[in-house]
Amino acid sequence: MITVHHLENSRSLRILWLLEELGADFQVKTYKRNPKTNLAPEDYKALHPLGKAPVVTDGDITLAETGAIVEYFLDKFPNSTLRPHIGTPERIPYQYWMHASEGSLMSLLVLGLFLTRMETAPPFPIKQAVQIVTKKIRGFYHTPSLTSMYEYMNAELSQRTWFAGATLTGADIMMSYPVEAAAGRAGLDDRYPNILAWLERVQALPAYQRAVETGGALEAM
Ligand SMILES: N[C@@H](CCC(=O)N[C@@H](CS)C(=O)NCC(=O)O)C(=O)O
């Protein structure tokens, strides 16, 4: 039996959505974040050496890392249309967005989250000094990198309905979490209408809605 160990308000929502799209038979075990630290609870940490969501078990196999889990299930359901065949034009953007989701976009969003925490958390005597540093990091690296990424995504989505082409693929599932996070807290607004229209298409999909019913909607952190 496939078990999705779902951490509330986390990347594991993508796996619930994937399995709904695949029509897989699975069960869900839900875990709450530590209310003080927002980290996964101890019983989640026991599932895998890194203890990061998502973790999925399939019989004796324990899986972690969203992209690897998506590929595992696309191997297990080879007739699904969620992965373009090797050699097709759609395969190139599929692979790019599968990896860019966590590798490029999500890493910028996590950096932004920590910059914001650094700006707001320190006590008065050091707050101003910290803010001078974070402003520099935002100015020379973070804001231009994130803006380029949003512009690139918006341009790509002016040419196609989904990230890899005319049909939904695993790349869209991978991109859903960072796009929702970006729209919630990281300046992804109506300057990028094609991305927002894509997000509306995602949220209208019955399988996505079933995943949200099971796992809860994502909330901005
Ligand atoms: N690149 C990893 C990131 C995993 C990750 O950081 N997951 C977050 C949830 S969105 C987590 O487990 N946070 C709680 C914690 O670090 O304890 C993946 O996509 O699986």
Ligand as a Chemical Component Dictionary entry (heavy atoms), coordinates in Angstrom:
data_LIG
# 
_chem_comp.id                   LIG 
_chem_comp.type                 NON-POLYMER 
_chem_comp.pdbx_formal_charge   0 
_chem_comp.three_letter_code    LIG 
# 
loop_
_chem_comp_atom.comp_id 
_chem_comp_atom.atom_id 
_chem_comp_atom.alt_atom_id 
_chem_comp_atom.type_symbol 
_chem_comp_atom.charge 
_chem_comp_atom.model_Cartn_x 
_chem_comp_atom.model_Cartn_y 
_chem_comp_atom.model_Cartn_z 
_chem_comp_atom.pdbx_ordinal 
LIG N1  N1  N 0 13.620 19.771 -1.899 1  
LIG C1  C1  C 0 12.891 19.068 -0.879 2  
LIG C2  C2  C 0 12.501 20.046 0.224  3  
LIG C3  C3  C 0 11.841 19.366 1.409  4  
LIG C4  C4  C 0 11.390 20.376 2.466  5  
LIG O1  O1  O 0 12.135 21.294 2.838  6  
LIG N2  N2  N 0 10.167 20.187 2.978  7  
LIG C5  C5  C 0 9.595  21.071 3.995  8  
LIG C6  C6  C 0 8.082  21.132 3.808  9  
LIG S1  S1  S 0 7.521  22.156 2.539  10 
LIG C7  C7  C 0 9.781  20.502 5.389  11 
LIG O2  O2  O 0 9.832  19.307 5.562  12 
LIG N3  N3  N 0 9.783  21.390 6.394  13 
LIG C8  C8  C 0 9.750  20.999 7.774  14 
LIG C9  C9  C 0 11.116 20.783 8.368  15 
LIG O3  O3  O 0 12.129 21.205 7.782  16 
LIG O4  O4  O 0 11.179 20.206 9.451  17 
LIG C10 C10 C 0 11.670 18.389 -1.532 18 
LIG O5  O5  O 0 11.127 18.927 -2.493 19 
LIG O6  O6  O 0 11.278 17.303 -1.096 20 
# 
loop_
_chem_comp_bond.comp_id 
_chem_comp_bond.atom_id_1 
_chem_comp_bond.atom_id_2 
_chem_comp_bond.value_order 
_chem_comp_bond.pdbx_ordinal 
LIG N1  C1  SING 1  
LIG C1  C2  SING 2  
LIG C1  C10 SING 3  
LIG C2  C3  SING 4  
LIG C3  C4  SING 5  
LIG C4  O1  DOUB 6  
LIG C4  N2  SING 7  
LIG N2  C5  SING 8  
LIG C5  C6  SING 9  
LIG C5  C7  SING 10 
LIG C6  S1  SING 11 
LIG C7  O2  DOUB 12 
LIG C7  N3  SING 13 
LIG N3  C8  SING 14 
LIG C8  C9  SING 15 
LIG C9  O3  DOUB 16 
LIG C9  O4  SING 17 
LIG C10 O5  DOUB 18 
LIG C10 O6  SING 19 
# 
